[in-house]
Amino acid sequence: MTTAINTPATDQPQLKRHIGVTGLLFASVGSIIGSGWLFGALNAAQQAGPAAIFSWAIGGFMILLIALVYAELGTMFPLSGGVVRYPHMSFGSFASYTSGWITWVAVATTAPIEVEAALQYGTKYAPFTEKHTVAGETVHTLTGLGYGVAVVLMAVFVVVNYFGIRWFARINNTLVWWKLVIIVVVIAAFFIGAFHSENFTDYGFKPEGWHGVFTAIATSGVVFSFLGFRQGIELAGETDRPRRNVPIAVIGSVLITGVLYVLLQVAFIGALDPSTLAASDGWSNLAFENDFGPLAAVATALGMSWLAVLLYLDAIVSPGDTGLIYTTITSRISYAMARNGNAPASLAHTTDKGVPMVSLIVTFFVGLVVFLPFPSWQQLVGFITSATVMSFASGPLVLAALRKQCPEAERPFRLPGGHVIPFLAFWASNMIVFWSGWDIVWKLMVAVLLGFVLLGVFMATGRVPSTGLDFRAGAAWTLPWLAGTTLISWLGTFPEPYGGNLGKLDFEGALAAEFVLSALIYLLAYRFRLSAEECAEHIEISRREAEVTDEQLAG
């Protein structure tokens, strides 16, 4: 038996169930509609041309597969930080630490990228960023003034979170209504203002072929723009009716925003002045004046100065709201890892308002550090996309294992089709990471290795127990998965031109290789899962924690 999860003391303050169905849905929708939509239409068009429409549709479908998996898990076990807690139930501490570390890296870097997005648009009014070319890509990096304002904005996120999840939900609901209205107004205004159908054919509908379509999914902000669906899972322990609210939030948020993103891409392409495309000699070099704020620049070109003003204002609201959400979520991931017993216990301490304050402080300082190696939105988006999708990848494996470990457990939302959707979700996760390219994958793997070093330090200093890692159940699939992902990326053709990778596996070859790897890891995880008894022990401890939360709320 393993006892790595820390059983909570009943007198310790817990997280509060203060979020209703609208609050949970809006937490997901609000997180999805962040900075991605402000830059994604331009970046995807540069990568894929008009075929970027396919990028949004395919990317949304792949994320929906993953979301469906978590809809079942989130209703079975409505726990805050669920993406980290679920692997612990089926595979133990080593697997949950690995997944938790990757998840934490992903979410800890998201609030900074949202701050960078707001400041990039804000460059119209003050020199927060300056334009550079890095590795052939145009980026807008923070200036000294930009760094200073970024620190203040990160501190604001912490202050709002300090006052508790109820205040967070109230603020977020208002901001999400604003964001939904703005994106709908932009789509309608672009369609009405101008629609040049020749833009879809004059320079080729798919100028970079399928390579461009799939590269855009991973690196242009397409998948990044959908990743906020996770908030319906991460905040499941703080909603009043999780069995109803979680599926609505997780699935509904992806469907709502998927339709909006496809319409926005069509409207953006049609609204562009054909002379701008001619001057840029096609899609790959597309650029125009004030492209630090591409949607606002198009609105200005259409003579809609009022819309440009709204977009510059929204460039503060949308990323700011998402940064606020991810500050909340990062602290909850730290909380969950501490609850799992594979991070310092102090990260799980909460205030009388139910706020994990130590985790919030750690989140703030890590966010400041992230600005140094990634001082622009463009430099950070691919890394966050890959890390987040890789953190989701354990979900399908957990779902398959739990169906064997506890087949009689109540499942308020049950995913049909047996292993089909979970396997497709796992394969989709691996393909998105591959499409992000070797330049990103190797950096992500270095971050994973640093996480293993940190685990060793925690164990050596006694902050994490040196026993009860469930190494066999976790390492049997995590280590081959990480190694195989790295190898296939190194052999692949993404990106072009090659930057250290060999360029031996083309799209079709990589598709087959990732299928084989996904099948192998899926089988290994299923084979080496914890016993039903060990799984039941972890589930029972988690259930007792949830009951303590409910009792304190009732009191």
N, C-alpha and C positions, 0 to 999 in steps of 0.2 A: 504493500500500500504506500501511496505517496501522500505527503501532507504539506506540499509546498505552498498551497493557498493559505493565507492567514485568516483565521476565523475572526470576524470583527467583534469587538467588545460591544455589549449592548448599550453601554453608556457613552459611546463615542458618537458625536454628531454625524449624520449621514446626509447623502444627497436627497433632495426633496422632489416629490412628484407634483410639479406645478405647471406642467405643459399639457395643454389639451390637443385635440386633433388638428385644429388650425395652426396652433403654435408649432407642432411637430412637422406638419406639411410645409409650413412657411420656413422652418429652420432648414429643411432640405432645399426648397426652391430658392430661398434667399442665399444659401451657400452656393448653389449651382450658378445663379445669375450674379456673378462677381465680376472679375476683370476679364474673364475669358471672352465674353461677348463683345467687349469693347475693342479687342485686338484680333479675335479669332477670324472674323470675316476677311480681313485684309491678309493675315498670315496664311490662311488656308488657300485663298485665291492665288497668292504668290507660289505656293507649293503645287497646287493641283489645277489651277485655272477654274473655269466654270464647273468642272467635275468635283469641286469642293463640296457641292451639294451631296454627292455620294459619300464624301468623307463624314459629313455630319450625320447622315442617315445610318451608315454602317457603324460609326462610332457609338451612336445612341443605342443601336440594337445590341452591340456587344456589352455595353454597360448595363442594359436592361437584363441581359442574361445573368450578370453578376448580382444585380439588384434583386432578382427573383429568388436567388439562393438565400440572400440575407433577409428577405421577407419571411421565409420559413424559420430561420434561426432566430430572428428578432422577436417573433411572437412566441416561440418556445421558451426563450430565456431573455426577457426584457431587462437587460443589465446595462448600465452606463459603461462605455468603453467596450461594447460587445465584440467589436472586431478583434480585440486583443484577448478577451475572456474566452471566446469559443474554442480556439485551438487548445487552450489549457484543459478543457473538459475532455477532449478526445485524444490528445497526444502528449499532454503534460507540460512541464515547465520549460524545457529547452525549446520546444516548438513554439510555445506562446511567447517566450522571450524573443525568439528570432522574428516572429511575425510582429510582435509588439514594437521591437526596435525599428523595423522597417516602417511600420505605421507611424511611429513617433517622429521619425526623420521626415516623413512626408508631410504630416500635419504641422510640425514645428516650423517648416519652411513656407507654409502657405500664407500665414498672416503677413510675413515680410513681402511676399510677392504682390499681395493686394495693396500694401502701402506703396510699393514701387509703381504700381499701375496708377494709383491716384496722383502720385507726384509727377508721373510722366505726362498725363493730361494737364496737370497744373502748371506745366512748363510754359503754357501760353501766358500765364500771369506773373511768373517769377522763375528765375533760372534754377529750378529744382533738379533738372537733368540736362545732359548735353549729349549730342549725337556722335557716335563713333562707329567704326567698322571693325568687327572682331571676327576673325576666321571667315571673311567674306560676307558676314551678316551684319545688317544695320541694327544697332542697339542704342538705347538711350540710358546712359548710366547716371547714377546719382552724383550730384556735386556736393561740395561741403555744406551748403545750405540745405540741400536735399537730405543729407544724412541727419542733420540736426532736427529737421521737421519729422523725419521718420522715427526718431527716438521718441518724440512727443506723442505721435500717433499710436505707437506701440504701448506707451504708458496709459493712454486713454482707454485702450481695449482692456487693460488690466483693471483699471478703476471701475469701469462699467460691470465687469464680471464680479468684482468684489461685493457688489450689492446683491448678488445672488441670481439664480436662474429665473425667478419670476420677473425681475426687472429686465433681464436679458430678453425673455420672451415678449414682453410688452414692447420694448424698443424694436425688436426684430420684426414683429408683425406689421408695424407701421411702415418700416423701411421696405419690406418686401412688396407691399401694395404699391409703393412708389416705383420700385424697380420694374414690376410687371407692367404698370401703365406706361413707363418710358419706353420699354422695348417694343410694346405694341404700337405706340405713337411713331417711333422711328421706322418700323416696318411699313406702316400705312403711308407715312410722309414720303419715303423713298419710292414706293410704288406710284404714288400720285405725282410726285415732283418730276420724275423722268423714268422712262424704261426703254433702254436701248437694247432691243433684242439681238442686234448684231454682235453685241459683246460676247454672246454665248457661242459664237461660231468663227468670228473673224481671225482669231489667233489660236483656233483649235479648242474644242470642248474639253479635251483631255490632253493638254500639251505635253505633260510629263508622264503620260501613261498611267498604269495602275500603281507604279512605283510612287508617283507623286501623290496619288489619292491616299495610299496607306501611310506614307510618310506624314502627310498632313494630319491624319488621325492622331498620331502620337506626339508630334512636335510643334504643331501650329496652334495648340490651345483647344483642339476639338474635344478630345477625351477629358482634358483638364477642365473644360467647361461643364462636364457632366458629373464630376466626382463628388459634388456636394450632396448627392443622394444619401451618403453615408450618415448624415446627421440624424436621420430617422432611426438609425441603429445605435449610434453612439449615445443618444439621449433617451434611449428606450427605457432606461431605469428611472427617468424623471418625467414620464408622461402618465396621465391618470388612467387611461384604458389602453394599455400597450397592444393587446390582441387585435383590437380594431384599428388603432391609430398607426401602428408601425407599417403594415402593408400599404395603407393609403399614402403615407408619407414617402415611402421608398419607391413604390411603383409609380404613383401619381406624379411625383416630382420629375422623374425621367421622361414620362410621356408628355407632360405639359411643356417642359423646356425643349424637348426634342423637336416638337412642331414649331416652336418659336424660332429656334436656331436655323432650321432649314429655310423657313420663310425669310429670315434676316439675310442669309447668304444669297438667296435669289434676288432680294431687293437691292442688296449692295452691288452685286454684279450688274444688274440692270441700270442702276442709278449712276454708274461711273460715266464720265464724259469720254466718248470714244477717242478724242484727241489725247487724253491722258494715257490711254493704252498705247496709242501710236507713238507718243513721245517716249514711253518706257520700252517700246519694241516688244510688247507682249506682257505676259503675266509674271514671269519669274523676276523681272526687274521693276515691277510696278511700284511707283513712288510718286508722291505729289507734295505740294507745299503743306506745312504743318502736319506731316504724317505722324508726329508724336501723338496725335489724337485723330486717328483715321476716320471714324464715323462723323465726328464733328467737322472735319475738313470736307467730307463729301456734302454734309448739310450746308456748309458755307458756300460751296461751289454751286449748289442748287438754289442759292438765294434765300435759304431758310435760316437766317441768322438767329431767330428765336429758338429753333431746334438745336442749333449749335450751342447756344447758351445752356439749354436744358441738359445737353450731353456733357458739357464741361462740369455742370453741377452734379450730374449723375456719376461722373467719374470719381467724385468724392464719396457719394452715397453708396454706390454698388460695391466697389472694393472695400470701402470702410465697413459696411455691414458684414461682408464675407470675412474680413479680417477679424471682426469682433466674434463671429461664430467660431472661427478656427482657433482663436485664443481660448475660447470655452472648451473646444474639443481637445486641444492639445493637453490641457490640464486634466481632462477626463481620461485620456490615454495614460498619462503618468499615474493617475489614481488607480486605473485598472491594472497596470503592471505591478504596482505595489501590492494590490490585493492578490494578484497571482503569486506573490512571494518572490518575484525575480527582479525587483527594483527596491531601493531603500524604502522602508516603511513610512518614513516621514512624508513621502509624496502622497500618501493616502489620508493624511490628517486633514480634517475639514473644520471650518469655523462653525459658529452656531447658526449661520445662514446657509449651511450646507455647501460651502465653497472650499475646494481644495487649494488653500492659499499658497502652500509651499510649491505646488505644481504650477500655479499661476506665475510665481516669481521666476521659477526656472524657465518657463515658457518665454517670459519677457527677455531675459538675458540671452537665451539661445537665439531668439529672433534678431537681436542686435548683432550677434556674431555672423549670422547668415548674410547680412548686407555686405560683408567684406569680400567673400569670394564670388558672390552673385549680385553685383550692384545694378542689375537691370532685369526687367520683366522677361525679356527674350532669352536671357541666359539661364533663367531658373525654371521656366515652364516645362521643358522636356524632362528635367530631373524630377520634379514633383510628380508629373504624370506617371513616370515609370515606377517611382517608389510607391505611390498610392495604389496603382493597379497591382503591383507585386504584393502589397499588404492585403489586398482583397483576395488574392489567389488561394489562400488557405481556406476560405469559406466553403467552396465546393468540396474540398477534401474532408472538412469537418462534417458537412451535411451527410456525405456518404458514410462516414464512420459512425455517426450518431444513429443512423437508421439501422445499423447492425448492433450497436451497443445498447440502445434503448428503443427497440421497435414499438413498444407499447406506450411510449410517452405521448402525452397529448400534443397535437400539432394543430393549433387553430387555423393556420394557413399551411396547406400541404402542397408542395410543388409536384405537379404530375410528371409522368414520363420516366420514373425510376432514375437511372444514372445519366440519362441523356443530357438534360439541361445542366446539371452540375459539371459533367465532363466538358461540355461545350463552353461553359463559363470559365473553367480552368484553362482550356486551350486558348480562348479569346484573351485572357489575361496575359498569357505567355507571348502571344503574337503582338500585342500592343507594346510590351516591353521590347521585343525584337525590333519593331518598326521605329522605336525611338532612336536606334542607332548605337553603334559601338562607343562613340564619344561620350554618351550618357551612361550606357550600361557599365562600363568599367569604373566610372566614378561612383555609381550606385553600389557596386560590389566592394569598393574600398570602404564606403560608409558601413556596409554590412560587417566587414572584417573589423572595423573599429568598434562596432557594437559587441563583437565577440571578445575583443580585448577588454572592453568595459565590464562585461560579465565576469571575466576572470578577476578583474580588480575588485568588483563587488564581493565575489566569493572569498578572495584572499583577505579582505578587510572585515569579513564577517557581516557585511550588510545584506548579503543574500546567502541562504543556507547552501553549504557545499554538497549536500546530499539531496536526493529527491528531485533531480533534474529530469527524470524519465528520459534519459539520453537515447536509449534504444528506440523508443517509440517516436521521438522527435527527429533525431539525426538520420534515421534510416531513409527518410525522404527529403528532409530539408537540405542536407549537404549535397546529395546528387542533383537535386533541383537547381540549386544555386550554381553548381559547377557546370551543369548542362546548359543552363541559360547563358552563362558567360561564354562557353565554347561556341555555341551556335551563333551568338552575336559576333564573336571574333571571326568566324568563318563567313559571315554574311556580307551582303552588298549594301547594307544601310549603315551610314549614309553614303552618298556619292558626292564628290570623290572620296575615296577611302582615306580614313584618318587613323591608320594603325591596324585596321581589320583587313582580312585577306581578300574579301570580295569573291569567294568561291561559291557561296550558296545564293542563288538568285531567289526571286519571290516564290516560285513553285517549290524549289528545293527546301527553302526555309519552312514553308507551310508544312511539308511532309515531315521534316526533322522535328519541328515543334509538336506535331501531332504524336509522333513516336515518343518524344520526351514526356509530353503531357500524359499519355497513356501509361508509361512506365511509372512515373511519379504517383499518379492516381492509384495504381495497383499497389505500389509500395506503401503508401499511406494507409490504404485500406487493410493491407496485410499486417502492418506493424502498429496498428492503433492500440490504445490501452485496452485492458480487459473491461468487460461490462461492469465489474465490481469497482475497479479504479475510477472509471468514468462516473459511476454513480456517486462515489465519494466526493469528487470535485463538484458535481452538480448539486449535491445536497448542501455543501458549504456555501455555494453561490446562492442557493435558494434561501438559506437561513439569513444571509445578508439582506436579500430583498425583503424578507418578512420583517426584519428589524426596521428597515426604511419605512414600510407601510405602517408599523405600529407607532413609530415616532410621528408620522404625519397625522394619524388618527388622534394621537394625544395632543 
